Amino acid sequence: MTLRKPLSGEKPGEVSHLATHFILSLKDNHLFKILDPRVLREGSLEQLHAVAELVKRCLKLNGRKRPTMKEVAMELERLR
């Protein structure tokens, strides 16, 4: 959704984890500031929010709380 590398840094010696940045942006209602413009053009706001929430569920630290690949596929199909 962001087209950023999983680990990146704006400044030399700085490391930013995309997963953490994504979750914090979602929590602070700044999701649309980090999304790639092409992604913003291709989906409705409702679809983008739904996919972002799905991504958030996939990033849970406890693997048992994450959706299965089948659940992810079904959710993405529903959003088409």
C-alpha positions, 0 to 999 in steps of 0.5 A: 500500500505504501510501496516503501521498503520494510526497513528504511531510513530518511536520514543516515543511521536511522532505521524505520520499520514499515509495520510499526510506521503503518500501525501508528499512522493508522492509529493516528488517522494519518493513513492517507499520508503514507499511502502511495498515490497510485493506491489512493487513485485505484480504490475507494476510501472504504476499500482502502480503510478495509484493506488497512484494517486487514493489514493491521490484523496480519501484523499482530505479533501473536500469530494465533491472532492473525487471519489465515491466508484463506481468510485474507483471500476471502476478505480481499475477494469480498472487497473487489 
